Amino acid sequence: MILIDGAEHSGSGTILRYSVALATLLREPLRIRNIRSRRPKPGLRAQHLRAVLSCAEISGGHVQGAEIGAQEIFYEPGKRINPGNYGFDVGTAGSTTLLAFALCIPALFASGACKFSLAGGVFQDFAPSGFHMRECLLPLLEKMGAQIRMEITNPGYFPKGQGKIEVTIQPLTGPLKPLSLLDQGKVDLIRGFSLASHLAEQNVAPRMAEKCKSILENQGFKSDISVHEDSTAVQKGAVLAIRTETDTGAMLGADMAGARGRSSERIGKSVARDLLKDLDTGAAVDRHLADQLIIFAALADGTTEYSIPEVTEHVETNLWLVHKILGAKAGVQGNIVKVHGIGYKP
């Protein structure tokens, strides 16, 4: 049995989601206690509960203690990861991208394709946007051999959610391949998306894009940020996301969702400065990819190395987790993450 203390390191929901995803993959029972013990509202929230129940459903497993607020669960995954079409609703504005991330890990090793229709939040604080996942993470996973396609069918914002993404995952034919991203290389163009829902009269999307472009171009970077007006979301909302892929294959992005009292200009400025800050470090991936890639690198056949902007709590947490659950040797030297993958095969 895999035993995890959720109070270790970040003490966040990340530990729960990744532990459940890896337990599903390994077909090993999991007991996790002190779930999200360091958060203002400890225990399972709706988005974490949905991740646990979804992993159980695709594997034919079952969970004891699966309820809102629970700080300990016992999870018994099924014996195989079943392909097919699934629909999961977080039920709140909780992140669909974080749910998708947890499901991608076992689904890559299913016996056939998995398609997930996920409802909830698509753009909010404290989670990567749907744009970042689609435009930054998935292209790097493709280089590792993963075929994952994602479509944002409806925007969803805090507090109502009700956005939707569709994620299709083809099964791997062999182990994931390692990555080597050490040199940032040269930035040619920074691309982006500026999206606003029910805010056309206030010119929110054009204003976010213009402010962001002006800051990037003042620093000598060419940019192309497309503007999109939406009327399908159930509430007003906005998001700005940018990314660049350099001539060495380095990938860096930044994003921010709208919020009450957060001006379009503030969003544009913050997103531009976040990307510029990561670029200034010479890193080959951004602050979010820095920790997101660790799980996949630990499953790959070979050693993955990449340079990161800084060593965050999430990086340290994921390095600890892959060593504890998978036995993968992983660590950081300076600003270089090095993960010796276990070459996992189902």
Sequence and secondary structure as in RCSB ss.txt:
>XXXX:A:sequence
MILIDGAEHSGSGTILRYSVALATLLREPLRIRNIRSRRPKPGLRAQHLRAVLSCAEISGGHVQGAEIGAQEIFY
EPGKRINPGNYGFDVGTAGSTTLLAFALCIPALFASGACKFSLAGGVFQDFAPSGFHMRECLLPLLEKMGAQIRM
EITNPGYFPKGQGKIEVTIQPLTGPLKPLSLLDQGKVDLIRGFSLASHLAEQNVAPRMAEKCKSILENQGFKSDI
SVHEDSTAVQKGAVLAIRTETDTGAMLGADMAGARGRSSERIGKSVARDLLKDLDTGAAVDRHLADQLIIFAALA
DGTTEYSIPEVTEHVETNLWLVHKILGAKAGVQGNIVKVHGIGYKP
>XXXX:A:secstr
 EEEETTSTT SHHHHHHHHHHHHHHT  EEEESTTTTSSS S  HHHHHHHHHHHHHHT EEES STT SEEEE
E  SS   EEEEEE SSS BHHHHHHHHHHHHTTSSS EEEEEEEBSB TTS  HHHIIIIIHHHHHHTT EEEE
EEEE  BTTTB EEEEEEEE  SS     EE        EEEEEEEES TTTTHHHHHHHHHHHHHHHTT  EEE
EEEEE  SSS EEEEEEEEE TT  EEEEEEE  TT  HHHHHHHHHHHHHHHHHTT SB TTHHHHHHHHHHHS
SSEEEEE S   HHHHHHHHHHHHHH  EEEEETTEEEEE      
